Amino acid sequence: MKFAVHQLSRQGGREKNEDRMGYSYTREAVLLALADGMGGHPKGEVAAQLAVQTVSDLFHRQAQPALSNVAGFLSEALMAAHQAIVDHGNAHAMLDNPRTTLVVAVIQNGYVQWIHSGDSRIYLVRRGKLLQRSRDHSYAEKHIMIRGQADPMNRNILFTCLGSPVAPLFDVSDPIFLHEGDRLLLCSDGLWSELSDEHIAEQLAQGRVQDAVPLLVDEALERGGAHGDNVTVVALDWETPGDFEPTHMISTEGVSDGVFASTIQAAGNIDASLDDFDDAAIERSIAEINEAIRRSSARKGSNP
């Protein structure tokens, strides 16, 4: 596999950033995950962090180096993330559990498949056009599907999420074969609430994802203004022909079976790992991933 990936999160006009995101990969599978901690409930950032960590940890254990069943993994991972949040609330005797949305995508054998609960979205763009996107679990989206028009009064009201007293509802997509140059974008509602689907698709197709993502995030922040939401994006460019800059290109050809790379922090003391992932931390993670691949390739080349 060969792909370029870029992730970015900004606080916007909120008191803190409750979004979390990241990606992981082995030689044969790629995982993208994004969670948006929900306001109106305590510690949304904890719920989001627990969600992406739990999914990444399960991917680490099961992708050896490929998943045996992608759809099964996605459903198991989402429910495990939900249970981790509920367990955290119980362990801390919280009257109201933290809650979060979640969207997760897996690429394996050239196919992408995803799962989501809530209104964090995934977009699949091909040749500058929106091929498919997830449908929000919101009353506003249901209103559009039934009546063909938006219901602005209920835009932010979800009917499911992770961490709630009842098991979350979720949708799993059909697997879609990726073409060279296809682009995936996972985002929190801080992006799509300010920018149209068509605009997101058009901008994502311009140049490199490393350039398109910051421009989209900056535009959403500007439109959101002083009271705008957190804006978080993870985007991937799939096997685009031509040259990538070495610092941004990821090729898994030299990755051995035992190598697992991730920008998602490993699970542990959740309260000690809630600092926002800033640009410097992301660049350090990318450098560590590339170094792990280099060492793995060197070991592989030295074997008789």
N, C-alpha and C positions, 0 to 999 in steps of 0.2 A: 504494500500500500504506500501511496505517496499523497500527502495532503499538507496544506497550510492552515493554521488555526490561529485565531486572535480572540482574546477576551478582554472585556473592559467593564468596570463598574464605577458609577459616580453617585454621590450622595444626593445631589439635587438640592431642593429646598427643605428637605426633612432634617429632623434633629440627628438622626443616625441612619446608616445604611443597613437595611434588613435583608438585602439580596445576597445570595451566594451563588457561585458558579464554578465550573472547572471542567477539565477533560482528563481522561486517562486512556492508555492504550497498551496493547501487547503487540506481538508480531502480526496477529491475525484479526484483531478487533479493536474498535475505537469506541469510547464512551464519552458523551457530552451530557452535562447535567446543569440545570439552573433551577433555583428555588427563590421565591419571593415571600419573605416572612410577612404575615398579615397584620396590619394595624388594627387597633381595636381589641387586640388580645395581647397578653404580656409576652415579652421576649420573642418577638417574631424572628429576630436574627438567630436565636438559639434553634428554633424549629428549622429554619432554612439550612443552618450549618449541619445539624443532625441529619437532615434529609440527604444532602449531597455526600456527606461522609459515609452514611450507611450504604448508599448506592455504590459508591466507589469501593468500599471495603468488600461488598458482595461480588462486585465485578472482579476484584483482585483474586478472590478465592475461586471463582468459577471459570474465569477466562484463562485456560491452561493449555495453549494460549488462546483457544477459541471457546465460545459458549456452546454448549450442547443444544440449547434451545433458546433462541433470542426472545421470543414472545413470552415464554415461561419465565425467563430471567427478569424481564421488564416488570411483569406483574408481581413476582416475588419481591423484587427490589423496592417497588413502591409501597407494598404492604409492610415490608420490614422497616422502611423509613417512617411510615405512619406509627408503627408499634414502638419504635425508638422514641418518638416524640411523646407518645402517651406514657411510656415508662418513665421518661424524664419528668413529666408533670407529676406522676404518682410519687416518684422518689423524693421530689421536693415539696410534696403536699400542696401543690398549686390548686387554687380553686377553679382556675380556668387555664387549660393547657395552651401552650404556644401553638400557633398554626401557620401553615405555609402552603403555597402552591408548589407544584413540581412538574418539570418537563425533562424527560430523559430520552436520548437517542443513542442507538447502537448501530455501528456500521460493521458488517462482517460479510465476507465473500462477495463484496461489491454491492450489497444491498443495505439500505437504511430502514430501520423500523423504530418507532418511538411510542412513548406512553406519556400521558399528561393528566393532571388533576388540577382544576382551577383555571386561571386565565393567563398563566405564563405560556408563551406560544413558541411554536417552531414553524419556520418558513423553509420551503424547498424552492429554490429559484433555478431555472434553466434558461440559458440564453437571454437573460435579462427579464424573463417573464415569471410570474408567480405560478408555479406548477401545483403546489398544494400548501395548505397551512392547517394547523390544528384549530379546532372549534372550542371556544371558551365554555367552561361550565358556569355560565352566568345567566341571570334572568334577561339581561340585555341581548345576549346572543340567541337565546331561546325565542325572544320576541322577534328577532330578525328572521329566524328560520320559519316561524309560524306566520308572521304578518308581512315579511319582506321589508321591514324598516326598523331602524334603531329605536330603542327606548332609552333616552338619555337619563331618565330619572333613576334607572336601575343599573347603570353602567358598572358600578363597583360592587354590586351585590352578587356573591357567588353562592351556589347551592351545594358545593362540596369543596373539601380541602383536606390536607393531612393534619392530624392532631385533634380533630373534632371528636365528640363522644361516639359518633357512629362511623362505621367503616367508610372510607372515601370511595366515591365513584371515580372511575377513570376510563379512558379510551386508549386502546392499543391500535396503532395503524397497521395496515397491510404492509408487507415488505415492498420496497420500491428499489429497482435497480438503478444505480447511479451512473450517469454519463460523465465523461471527462468535462470538467469545467462547471459541473453542478455545484451549487452553494447552499449550505444549510445555515440557518440563523436561529438561535434560541434567544429569547428575550423576555424581560419582565414587562409588565404593562406600562411602566414608565416610558418605554419606547413607543409601543404601538398605539397608546392612547393619544400621542401627539403627532404621529406620522401615519399616513395612509398605507395600506398594504402595497399598493402600486408603487408608491414612492420608496418604500423600504426595498422592494424588489429591484427597482431601477438603480438605486444607489449602491446596493450590495453588488451589483454586476459590474460596477465601474472600477477598473483597476484591480488592486490587490485587496484582500479582506483586511490586511493590516492598515490600509488607508481608508477603506469604506467604513469600518466599524467606528473609529473615532469621529468621523464626520457625522454619521447618523446619531451617535450619542450626543455630540455637541448641539446638533440641531434640535433634538428632543429636549435637552436641558434649556436651550434658549426659548423654545416655545412654552415650556412648562413654567418658566419664570421663577420668582422668589418662592413660590409655594409648590414647585414641581416635585414629582415623585422621584425616588431612586431610579436610575436607568442602568440596566445591566444587560450585556450582550455577550454571547459566545458564537462565533461564526467559523465555518470551515469551508475551504476551497478544495474540491475533490479532484486530484490527479490532473490539474490543468497542464496542458503541454507547455514546454518552454522552461526557462530557467527561473528558479526561486532563489532568493537570497539565502545563503546557507544558514543564517541565524533564524530564519522563519520556516524553512522547509523541514518537514519530518518525513523520513523514509523508514519503513519498518523492515526493509529487506535484510538488514544486518542484525536485527534484534533476535536474540536467542529465546528459547522457550521460557526461561525463568525470569526474564526481564519484564517488569511492570513499571510503567512511568505514569506520573500523575501530577497535576497542579492542585489537586484537592488534598487538603491536609488530612493526615491519618486520624482516625478516631482515637480518643483518649479523654483527657480532662476537657470537657466541652467548654467550661467557663474560662479556661486559660487559652482558648484558641479562637476567639471571636474578633480579632482585629481584622479590619478590612484588607482585602488583597489589593495593595496598591501596585502601580506600574513597576516599581523596583522589585517587589516580591514576585511578580509575574515573570519578569526577565530573569530573575535568579532561578525560578522553577524551570524555565525553558532551558537555561544553560545547564542545569543539573540533569535534565532529561537527555539533552544532547551528549553530555559527558558519559552518562550511563550507557547510551547506545554505542559511543566510541569505544568504551572499555569492553562491552560485550562483543563488538565486532573484532576487536584486537584479540580477545581470547579465542574467538571462533577461528580467526585466521591462523593462530598459532597451533591449533590442534592438528595432529597428523591426519 
